Amino acid sequence: MEIHHLDVENELTLFLDQQIAYYKEKLSGECANYIPELKVVNPDYLAFSLMLPNGKVHLQGDYHVPFTLQSISKVITFMAACLYNGTSNVLEWVDVEPTGDPFNSLLRFELNENKKPFNPMINAGAITVASLLSGLTPMDKIQSVTRLLSSLLDKDVTINQKVFESEWETAYRNRALANFLMENNLLASSVDDTLFTYINLCSIEITVEDLAKIGLILSLDGFDPIRRIQLIPPPIARLTKVLMFTCGMYNSSGKFAAFVGIPAKSGVSGGILGVVPPSLRSHPLLSDGCGIGIYGPAIDTHGNSVKGVRLLEDFLQLYDVKIF
């Protein structure tokens, strides 16, 4: 489908309206049923946001509905830990290798001799990274991430207490992971303090527009083009994008990289953070880079939004986005 410059907004609106209506009717999935507060969310929600370097924002679908970051928080937590400790010190605790296992798997610990978590985008790695955050108390550590997120979004962020309590009461697998990490000297704070930190960070509430803004800043290596300030050092932003590309979509990250092909991070609440780096090979609308936020709470067996992944794939195909 060819898109002319003058009609691009109308074409995009029409396309997204059609795709959102189609996927709401044709695709199904279940909300994360192991977290009671997520289980009761309307599975038909589907929202899309696009933010461009000139500040233009395109919002479509149920974009007004807030949701929690869940595993997308791992992106912010990793950057906050690197800012405080230095990247090389963080990587002494957690590796940067993809894994084909489920995000909450214990299997690799038993098979891997050094026991170090494979990457910061799986639960084990993110729990370790949460223990490395700045501060002596869990609240200090949480605030180190919320401060960074607030600086990226240029607004205050809040934690959904109902979701936090729901996850805290049912965090059986994450407690097992945290205890295994502690046994192997891979936590810098106590099990309870680390889990309290980690689950609070998963429970930060955002919107698709917020995700698109984070994606835009990452697309430009940590630079906010709207306020014209560098918020994340480029080496940290670039490493984060690589981790998103190789590890960001749970144990379907390889297929996502092959067939969708941008750095992205999903969460079991149904959110997807997408990053389109600047490229002369992209459509003129996206050639200067952009950020994408998607929300569709019905997830597949890997933990990724069923409708959201398809909507993102369709959008990128429409604009023939190629980062390689």
Secondary structure, DSSP 8 states (H G I E B T S, - for coil): ----GGGHHHHHHHHHHHHHHHHHHH---B--TTSHHHHTS-TT--EEEEE-TTS-EEEEESTT--EE-GGGHHHHHHHHHHHHH-HHHHTTTS-----SS-TT--HHHHH-TT---S-TTSHHHHHHHHHTSSSSSHHHHHHHHHHHHHHHHTS--EE-HHHHHHHHHT-HHHHHHHHHHHHTT--SS-HHHHHHHHHHHHTEEE-HHHHHHHHHHHHTTTEETTTTEE-S-HHHHHHHHHHHHHHTTGGGHHHHHHHT-S-EEE-TTSEEEEEE---TTS-TTTTT-EEEEEE---B-TTS-BHHHHHHHHHHHHHTT----
